[in-house]
Amino acid sequence: MSSLRRQVGTKVRHYRERAGLTQTELGELIGKSLETIGRIERGTTAPSLALLEKLADALKVEPRDLLGTGSHAARTRKADPLAQIIDRLAGLSDADLARAEKLLGAVIEWKNSK
């Protein structure tokens, strides 16, 4: 299975849950079946560019937000700790992301105070 397909699927799931939508509701918004949304989220199917645009519009994000971690997505995953962190954060809820941001802020503040 392609890591890009998995990455897109993870992002679609994250933004769908963040929007408070079920797979069925997202499918209805873009004219696709529950099964298609499930395959995209599992990374077994890659959406076309046209479908990626529809997904982004329905989820109120930019298409690039569904493609990964920007310039970091092109790097080798094992060699890029930042991309690994971003991938781990992508699956968190908004509340957990807020906690992670506070923790990160505390770590950076501690580092800068040395």
Backbone as CSV, one residue per row, in Angstrom:
resi,resn,N_x,N_y,N_z,CA_x,CA_y,CA_z,C_x,C_y,C_z
1,MET,0.836,-1.175,0.000,0.000,0.000,0.000,0.886,1.247,0.000
2,SER,0.570,2.177,-0.829,1.334,3.410,-0.967,1.254,4.243,0.312
3,SER,2.408,4.774,0.719,2.391,5.614,1.918,1.639,6.920,1.650
4,LEU,1.647,7.412,0.413,0.892,8.625,0.089,-0.605,8.367,0.219
5,ARG,-1.072,7.210,-0.257,-2.500,6.873,-0.110,-2.880,6.801,1.369
6,ARG,-2.027,6.170,2.168,-2.286,6.082,3.615,-2.311,7.472,4.241
7,GLN,-1.364,8.295,3.831,-1.252,9.648,4.376,-2.492,10.472,4.026
8,VAL,-2.935,10.398,2.779,-4.141,11.124,2.364,-5.337,10.590,3.146
9,GLY,-5.441,9.289,3.275,-6.551,8.685,4.015,-6.593,9.137,5.460
10,THR,-5.421,9.189,6.095,-5.337,9.646,7.480,-5.796,11.093,7.599
11,LYS,-5.379,11.908,6.640,-5.762,13.329,6.663,-7.268,13.492,6.426
12,VAL,-7.813,12.748,5.477,-9.257,12.830,5.211,-10.031,12.449,6.477
13,ARG,-9.629,11.342,7.107,-10.307,10.914,8.339,-10.197,11.996,9.417
14,HIS,-9.006,12.535,9.606,-8.803,13.565,10.626,-9.719,14.763,10.395
15,TYR,-9.704,15.295,9.180,-10.511,16.486,8.900,-12.007,16.165,8.889
16,ARG,-12.375,14.946,8.514,-13.798,14.557,8.553,-14.281,14.523,10.002
17,GLU,-13.494,13.889,10.859,-13.873,13.822,12.271,-13.874,15.210,12.894
18,ARG,-12.901,16.014,12.513,-12.827,17.390,13.025,-14.063,18.189,12.617
19,ALA,-14.585,17.907,11.422,-15.786,18.585,10.933,-17.065,17.998,11.532
20,GLY,-16.928,16.903,12.277,-18.095,16.279,12.893,-18.960,15.517,11.914
21,LEU,-18.353,15.035,10.835,-19.090,14.307,9.804,-18.857,12.806,9.913
22,THR,-19.868,12.027,9.577,-19.686,10.588,9.425,-19.178,10.332,8.003
23,GLN,-18.733,9.122,7.755,-18.317,8.777,6.392,-19.501,8.896,5.441
24,THR,-20.670,8.497,5.891,-21.866,8.596,5.052,-22.168,10.047,4.706
25,GLU,-22.107,10.927,5.700,-22.396,12.349,5.458,-21.382,12.966,4.493
26,LEU,-20.092,12.636,4.670,-19.082,13.152,3.745,-19.356,12.630,2.334
27,GLY,-19.674,11.354,2.228,-19.991,10.780,0.924,-21.147,11.482,0.247
28,GLU,-22.180,11.808,1.024,-23.336,12.517,0.464,-22.947,13.912,-0.023
29,LEU,-22.064,14.576,0.707,-21.639,15.923,0.306,-20.888,15.935,-1.022
30,ILE,-20.159,14.852,-1.286,-19.346,14.830,-2.508,-19.860,13.853,-3.563
31,GLY,-20.985,13.217,-3.288,-21.581,12.317,-4.263,-20.874,10.974,-4.384
32,LYS,-20.330,10.483,-3.279,-19.645,9.181,-3.271,-20.238,8.309,-2.184
33,SER,-20.038,7.017,-2.309,-20.605,6.067,-1.357,-19.779,5.980,-0.072
34,LEU,-20.419,5.444,0.948,-19.747,5.159,2.214,-18.527,4.268,1.969
35,GLU,-18.681,3.289,1.089,-17.591,2.363,0.787,-16.385,3.098,0.185
36,THR,-16.648,4.044,-0.697,-15.562,4.808,-1.310,-14.825,5.633,-0.266
37,ILE,-15.562,6.294,0.614,-14.927,7.083,1.676,-14.097,6.165,2.568
38,GLY,-14.623,5.014,2.907,-13.886,4.059,3.734,-12.597,3.603,3.076
39,ARG,-12.660,3.319,1.774,-11.443,2.883,1.054,-10.408,4.008,1.004
40,ILE,-10.859,5.229,0.822,-9.924,6.366,0.813,-9.272,6.500,2.185
41,GLU,-10.076,6.458,3.245,-9.536,6.632,4.595,-8.599,5.496,4.996
42,ARG,-8.841,4.305,4.501,-7.945,3.176,4.797,-6.695,3.186,3.931
43,GLY,-6.699,4.027,2.907,-5.545,4.109,2.020,-5.511,3.031,0.961
44,THR,-6.618,2.347,0.739,-6.644,1.318,-0.299,-7.010,1.894,-1.661
45,THR,-7.578,3.112,-1.654,-7.928,3.818,-2.887,-7.410,5.249,-2.792
46,ALA,-6.834,5.722,-3.879,-6.386,7.121,-3.927,-7.443,7.944,-4.663
47,PRO,-7.833,9.076,-4.100,-8.800,9.910,-4.811,-8.146,10.591,-6.012
48,SER,-8.937,10.799,-7.054,-8.452,11.578,-8.192,-8.249,13.021,-7.736
49,LEU,-7.600,13.811,-8.571,-7.415,15.220,-8.215,-8.757,15.940,-8.092
50,ALA,-9.689,15.620,-8.985,-11.016,16.246,-8.918,-11.715,15.869,-7.614
51,LEU,-11.602,14.603,-7.211,-12.227,14.158,-5.973,-11.518,14.766,-4.765
52,LEU,-10.208,14.904,-4.848,-9.450,15.533,-3.765,-9.948,16.969,-3.546
53,GLU,-10.219,17.678,-4.635,-10.751,19.041,-4.525,-12.137,19.043,-3.881
54,LYS,-12.983,18.075,-4.249,-14.315,17.984,-3.651,-14.215,17.669,-2.160
55,LEU,-13.316,16.753,-1.813,-13.116,16.407,-0.403,-12.674,17.636,0.387
56,ALA,-11.690,18.341,-0.142,-11.172,19.526,0.539,-12.278,20.566,0.716
57,ASP,-13.072,20.776,-0.317,-14.162,21.750,-0.236,-15.174,21.336,0.831
58,ALA,-15.558,20.069,0.839,-16.532,19.578,1.817,-15.993,19.663,3.240
59,LEU,-14.689,19.466,3.388,-14.066,19.480,4.716,-13.580,20.871,5.116
60,LYS,-13.747,21.835,4.208,-13.354,23.234,4.452,-11.859,23.371,4.759
61,VAL,-11.055,22.680,3.928,-9.597,22.782,4.010,-9.073,22.988,2.594
62,GLU,-7.808,23.279,2.479,-7.169,23.395,1.171,-6.786,21.993,0.690
63,PRO,-6.829,21.736,-0.614,-6.422,20.415,-1.111,-5.033,20.001,-0.615
64,ARG,-4.111,20.952,-0.500,-2.762,20.610,-0.043,-2.771,20.064,1.384
65,ASP,-3.784,20.454,2.175,-3.881,19.949,3.548,-4.135,18.446,3.577
66,LEU,-4.713,17.920,2.507,-4.997,16.488,2.443,-3.827,15.685,1.890
67,LEU,-2.838,16.372,1.347,-1.716,15.683,0.718,-0.551,15.421,1.653
68,GLY,-0.563,15.969,2.831,0.501,15.632,3.746,1.138,16.794,4.430
69,THR,2.422,16.710,4.572,3.160,17.613,5.432,3.989,18.604,4.634
70,GLY,3.474,19.056,3.516,4.180,20.055,2.713,5.513,19.544,2.219
71,SER,6.545,20.359,2.358,7.862,19.984,1.857,8.414,18.767,2.576
72,HIS,7.914,18.494,3.765,8.406,17.347,4.523,7.875,16.028,3.975
73,ALA,6.762,16.065,3.239,6.194,14.830,2.707,7.120,14.176,1.697
74,ALA,7.965,14.957,1.047,8.847,14.414,0.020,10.079,13.725,0.602
75,ARG,10.355,13.977,1.855,11.540,13.376,2.469,11.289,11.933,2.866
76,THR,12.358,11.214,3.069,12.251,9.848,3.565,11.738,9.890,4.997
77,ARG,10.717,9.122,5.286,10.068,9.172,6.592,11.030,8.839,7.735
78,LYS,11.870,7.825,7.571,12.776,7.428,8.643,13.775,8.530,8.962
79,ALA,14.143,9.311,7.981,15.167,10.333,8.162,14.576,11.687,8.547
80,ASP,13.276,11.784,8.718,12.657,13.083,8.963,11.785,13.055,10.211
81,PRO,12.376,13.372,11.358,11.598,13.353,12.603,10.418,14.324,12.587
82,LEU,10.568,15.477,11.915,9.474,16.433,11.868,8.257,15.840,11.157
83,ALA,8.478,15.176,10.049,7.366,14.552,9.324,6.715,13.465,10.174
84,GLN,7.509,12.731,10.925,6.963,11.694,11.805,6.097,12.313,12.895
85,ILE,6.545,13.425,13.455,5.758,14.116,14.478,4.448,14.623,13.889
86,ILE,4.515,15.227,12.714,3.311,15.750,12.069,2.333,14.621,11.777
87,ASP,2.834,13.481,11.304,1.963,12.334,11.049,1.267,11.876,12.327
88,ARG,1.997,11.858,13.428,1.409,11.435,14.706,0.362,12.434,15.174
89,LEU,0.621,13.712,14.978,-0.319,14.742,15.406,-1.594,14.750,14.563
90,ALA,-1.485,14.330,13.316,-2.622,14.400,12.391,-3.833,13.622,12.881
91,GLY,-3.626,12.583,13.657,-4.743,11.771,14.128,-5.365,12.242,15.428
92,LEU,-4.874,13.324,16.000,-5.375,13.788,17.291,-6.608,14.672,17.152
93,SER,-7.395,14.688,18.207,-8.559,15.583,18.255,-8.078,17.010,18.463
94,ASP,-8.989,17.958,18.287,-8.635,19.359,18.515,-8.169,19.584,19.956
95,ALA,-8.843,18.952,20.912,-8.455,19.118,22.325,-7.053,18.567,22.568
96,ASP,-6.766,17.395,21.991,-5.429,16.809,22.157,-4.370,17.640,21.441
97,LEU,-4.717,18.205,20.283,-3.772,19.080,19.587,-3.459,20.318,20.418
98,ALA,-4.459,20.856,21.097,-4.229,22.022,21.953,-3.286,21.660,23.099
99,ARG,-3.461,20.476,23.685,-2.566,20.024,24.761,-1.150,19.835,24.230
100,ALA,-1.040,19.229,23.056,0.285,19.001,22.464,0.976,20.328,22.171
101,GLU,0.218,21.321,21.710,0.796,22.630,21.413,1.323,23.284,22.692
102,LYS,0.591,23.138,23.797,1.041,23.689,25.081,2.320,22.992,25.540
103,LEU,2.346,21.677,25.408,3.556,20.935,25.797,4.749,21.353,24.951
104,LEU,4.535,21.462,23.658,5.609,21.876,22.767,6.086,23.283,23.114
105,GLY,5.154,24.181,23.390,5.519,25.536,23.790,6.365,25.543,25.051
106,ALA,6.011,24.689,26.009,6.782,24.611,27.254,8.186,24.082,26.998
107,VAL,8.313,23.089,26.137,9.624,22.529,25.810,10.493,23.581,25.121
108,ILE,9.924,24.306,24.172,10.686,25.330,23.448,11.079,26.467,24.400
109,GLU,10.160,26.861,25.264,10.479,27.905,26.236,11.620,27.454,27.163
110,TRP,11.555,26.203,27.612,12.608,25.648,28.469,13.951,25.647,27.730
111,LYS,13.941,25.201,26.455,15.173,25.145,25.669,15.765,26.546,25.477
112,ASN,14.905,27.510,25.179,15.366,28.879,24.940,15.887,29.572,26.192
113,SER,15.459,29.076,27.351,15.899,29.700,28.616,17.288,29.222,29.044
114,LYS,17.809,28.202,28.380,19.138,27.658,28.745,20.242,28.519,28.219
